[in-house]
Every structure is written in structure tokens, then in C-alpha cells.
Amino acid sequence: MKVFLAALAWHCPLFLHLLSVPTARATSAKMDYLTASMVRTDPIISRNGPSDHLHTFFGPLKVDPSTTYEDLRNTSQNSGNVEENHSLYWYPTIYRYDAGRKKYFIAEIFHHSSYYVWNTGGTEALPNGFKVIVHGRGITKNGVSAETACTTTLADDGSKTTITKCGKAKAECVDPGAVPSTETDVFSTGGNCKLNPNSKGLNDFFPMTSCAELELSIEFPDCWDGVNLDSTDHTQHVSYEDPTTEKCPTSHPKRIPKVFVFTRILNYPGGYHVFSDGTGNFHADYFSGWKESELKYVLDNCENYSFAPSPDAFCDKQGGGRAGVPTVTNEDNSPERLGTADPKFFTYRDVDKAPSPYAGKKMEHKSEQRIDDKLKALGTVKGGTWRAGIDGNAGYSDGLLDTSSIVSEEIDAISLLPGGHRAQGLPVESITSSSSCSAPTSTTISVISGAESNWNAVFMLGLSGLLSLTFV
């Protein structure tokens, strides 16, 4: 039943009124974030220098390659709304390829969310410093995302929403529109280059059509070996539960919270989109910054109605839900637990999550104010917005963490993706030295060393030209 309910909830666009019936000992908690930084670092894989491709970070404003658990705990600035959560999340930055101008523009992100889902009283807290990487598809160890093909279906709620599923990753296009006319035939006449004829897009994950909102999500494993904080490939120490028995495998017997990471693009314009590594393969990294004992208390004591990512399920000090409290009857005659305050639950910085007094009232957590505006009002991240190439303006206003002391390079309105990547699915035909479709011959990037290292090297990478990186 839990698997069915979770699947139903994850397929429901915008998550309106999910799971209004209570599930025994079932709990979830939603947390929201602005983007903290976009920089070519990876504190899990590339701890001594720049990473292979650009990442979008949210959570603590600490994204140096050498970032430690202690760094996360000691960082007071955070782009999220939960004070106790010092965990850092990141994924490959999303780009829109403007075929007319032959440049990549960073897609403007609405906001991010993480959802923690668990069985109250039966779940281990993530240990201090826990790390994991999850791939939407292509990773086969421990049953992690063995699927390689993507499937696209219509939502079963009668809407026009399309759902593309690629292993453990999903892309939900709410209210899909048309394919931008400029993308359908830009290379069909003239010149000597062609870009994915028939408007099939650069990959099978990002839709070519516009969407009122594009919601990308990925599901992390919920079983742990109970020993290792990380592993060689950053996946072997975790596994997913058996979908039939809903039990963890004997190799990974410890149940941990299932984490879902969401990122949203409001008024997605359609057209050619790609991740910063040049693919449509969604992967995400997680570095736990929780204090294990604090998280364990919430996992053992908070209970609400939801066992899936839900927009109005919380475990907050103002009344996010707890076992044994009274229920009320909803309009459809289904019971629903009310929340009670607990000073050891999470501290939400943006808004109270339940009304007061509680008695006789259903919890309501919706607001007319946009979530990103609530987060910007907190002041930690000023809320600068990226202007994609739709309106001809590139760049961003102040708001993101300044990372020029880590890696200094152009990352927006560029002809080659950071790190020397080119979008897969951009076949270049009959290129000549005078072709206007050819890639740039070189790009120079200045990388400033961290405190513990001094790098003096020049790396030459070839990918339709040379990319030179200088470490100083």
C-alpha cells in the first residue's frame, strides 16, 4: 500500500492534497531552498580541485571542493528554510541551448525542495557526514537505477501533464504548450549544420514543449549498510528497498529516510535543454549536515499523514504532526491527524506551518505568496535571478554566493559548456574551418587554489577545440 501511495503522490502534478488518508506511522517533511551557488566544484568526487562540470548547489553557503562535515555544521548562512538542516545538495546545472545564437544559457530556477520520508520510530538517522550520489539511470549496483530507457506518459488525473520517467528521475511538464517555432527548423535551411531534425530535442529527458511549470525530481535510496559514510563509487553503501516486500536487503539492513530532491522551472519555455555535463541524465549529490541526535528525535517522534513528497506535511515546532493527537474529518469524511507543537522539531524560518489553535481545524500550509519570495525575504541569499537567453539578456543580479575565489570562469551565454562539454545530440555535419556552426577554438579559465593546496598546472582538453585551464 505504501508503494502505491508514494507512486500516486509522486505522479500528481504540483502535489495538491496528496494522501489525505493516514498511513500507519507514516511521515514526511518538506523543506524549500533558493539556489546557493553555481560553480564547478564537487565536495564528494573532486575534493582537490574543480569538478568535471558545473553544479547548482542549495543548502549551506559552503561549496569549496574540500568542504567537510564540520564546515557544514559551522556555516551559519543557508539558502534553505530549516535551521537544523545543514545538508548540502547539488546537481548538474540546467542549460537552455539557443540554436539561433549557438549559445548555452542557464535556465532560471524557481526554487528547490527536499522531502524526507520515513516510518516513525523505525528509521535510523543519517550518520554525521553521510554522503551519497544517485543517478537517475545507468547505475546497476544494488538495484540502483538499472533502467536506461525513458518513458513518457500522461498523468492519470485528467490533466495534460506529461511525466517522463528515467529510472529514479522524473520530469513533470504541467500544462504543456507548443514547441518554440525558432527551434523547429533553425538549421533546416542554409549553413552546413543540423540540430536534431524533427524537433526531437537534445535528449529524452527535457521536454521540447513549453510548460507552465517543469518539475524535475530524483529519489535517493532508503537502505544503508550501517557502516560506511561513503563508498568508492558513492552508491555501494546504500540500496533501495525491495518494491514487493518493502524491506531492505540483508546487505543494507538499516532503514534511513528516503530523500527526494526537486527543482522547478516556472514558465519553462521549451526548446533545447541539457544538463551541464552535456546529457539528459539527471544525477544528484547529497552531503548530510544534520546533527544525528537531533534528526533521530524527529524521526522517532514526529508523525503526520503523508508517506510521500507532500506540499503540506511538516515536522515543525509550530505543529507539524505527532502520533496520538486527535483527528478531524475532512470534506470527504476521511480522518486526518492534527499537528502539535514540539520544541525539538524543526525550526522553519519562513512561516509557521500550522494554525493556532489546532483544535477542530485541519492543517493548512498554503499561501498566496510564492515560495521563492518567502525565501528571498529571509535575506540569507538575496534572491538574484538568472536571466536565460529568452529575452536576450544573460547573467544574474546579486543573490548567489560569490565563488570567484574558487573557480573564475564564464558560465552563462557561452558557446561551450563549462569544463569543455558540448550537448550530446548536437550533430555537426560538414564542418569547415569557416563554418559559423563550429565550436570555439579555446576558452581560458582561471582557478584559484584553496587554502590547503597550491596548484600550478595547465590542462588541455580537446572537444571541438582546446579548453585551457590555469590553476594558480
C-alpha positions, 0 to 999 in steps of 0.5 A: 500500500505504501508503494502505491501511495508514494507512486500516486503522490509522486505522479500528481502534478504540483502535489495538491492534497496528496494522501489525505488518508493516514498511513500507519506511522507514516511521515514526511517533511518538506523543506524549500531552498533558493539556489546557493551557488553555481560553480564547478566544484564537487565536495564528494568526487573532486575534493582537490580541485574543480569538478568535471562540470558545473553544479547548482548547489542549495543548502549551506553557503559552503561549496569549496571542493574540500568542504567537510562535515564540520564546515557544514555544521559551522556555516551559519548562512543557508539558502534553505528554510530549516535551521537544523538542516545543514545538508548540502545538495547539488546537481548538474546545472540546467542549460537552455541551448539557443540554436539561433545564437549557438549559445548555452544559457542557464535556465532560471530556477524557481526554487528547490525542495527536499522531502524526507520520508520515513516510518516513525520510530523505525528509521535510523538517522543519517550518520554525521557526514553521510554522503551519497550520489544517485543517478537517475539511470545507468547505475546497476549496483544494488538495484540502483537505477538499472533502467536506461530507457525513458518513458513518457506518459500522461498523468492519470488525473485528467490533466495534460501533464506529461511525466517522463520517467528515467529510472529514479528521475522524473520530469513533470511538464504541467500544462504543456504548450507548443514547441518554440517555432525558432527551434523547429527548423533553425538549421533546416535551411542554409549553413552546413549544420543540423540540430536534431531534425524533427524537433526531437530535442537534445535528449529524452529527458527535457521536454521540447514543449513549453510548460507552465511549470517543469518539475524535475525530481530524483529519489535517493535510496532508503537502505544503508549498510550501517557502516560506511559514510561513503563508498568508492563509487558513492552508491555501494553503501546504500540500496533501495528497498525491495518494491514487493516486500518493502524491506531492505536487503540483508546487505543494507539492513538499516532503514534511513529516510528516503530523500527526494530532491526537486527543482522547478522551472516556472514558465519553462519555455521549451526548446533545447535543454541539457544538463551541464555535463552535456546529457539528459541524465539527471544525477544528484549529490547529497552531503548530510549536515544534520546533527544525528541526535537531533534528526533521530528525535524527529524521526522517532517522534514526529508523525503526520499523514503523508508517506510521500513528497507532500506540499503540506506535511511538516515536522515543525515546532509550530505543529507539524504532526505527532502520533496520538493527537486527535483527528478531524474529518475532512470534506470527504469524511476521511480522518486526518491527524492534527499537528502539535507543537514540539520544541525539538522539531524543526525550526522553519524560518519562513512561516509557521506551518500550522494554525493556532489553535489546532483544535477542530481545524485541519492543517493548512500550509498554503499561501498566496505568496510564492515560495521563492519570495518567502525565501528571498525575504529571509535575506540569507541569499538575496534572491538574484535571478538568472536571466536565460537567453529568452529575452536576450539578456544573460547573467544574474543580479546579486543573490548567489554566493560569490565563488570567484575565489574558487573557480573564475570562469564564464558560465552563462551565454557561452558557446561551450559548456563549462569544463569543455562539454558540448550537448550530446545530440548536437550533430555537426555535419560538414564542418569547415574551418569557416563554418559559423556552426563550429565550436570555439577554438579555446576558452581560458579559465582561471582557478584559484587554489584553496587554502590547503593546496597550491596548484600550478598546472595547465590542462588541455582538453580537446572537444571541438577545440582546446579548453585551457585551464590555469590553476594558480 
